Amino acid sequence: MTDNPLKGLNLTPPGEGFELWRHRNAGRLGTEGWSGLYWARRAHSGGYEIRAVLREGEAYSYAGGVFPGTTFERFYERVDPGGLGAGE
């Protein structure tokens, strides 16, 4: 496993309307190799449809369900894929 859980991630959105979100405590949870990143977009229900962020060459991003909007926003924050340093 790499020391940088962001290295080699595929940061291309899996579809229209998806934005990159990261768990607010991803760096402090101590889960080895977990980037804490998910693709998310608003669902018709008002929640967020989430999809996994995978490494380059690992199949396709898969659906993770729908989170209630307020819960998702409490634990996750929107991030800029260009500012993550995933290729380093």
Residue, then its C-alpha position, 0 to 999 in steps of 0.5 A: m500500500t502506498d504512503n499517500p492514499l491519494k496517489g493514483l486516484n482517478l479524479t475524473p467525475p463518473g457522470e454529469g453533476f458529480e462533485l468531489w467530496r472528502h470526509r472531514n476527518a479522513g486524515r485523523l481516522g487512521t484507516e490505512g489507505w482510505s482517501g475519504l473521497y466520494w463523488a456525489r451529486r444531489a438526488h431528486s430526494g434532496g439527498y446525495e447520490i454517492r459513488a466510490v473514487l477508485r484508482e486509475g485502472e480499477a474498473y468503474s466507479y460504483a454506486g454507494g447509495v443515497f445519503p440524506g443531505t444534512t447528514f452528508e454535509r455534516f460529515y463531508e466537505r466539497v474539495d477541488p480535485g486539482g488541489l489534492g496532489a493525488g499524482e504525487 
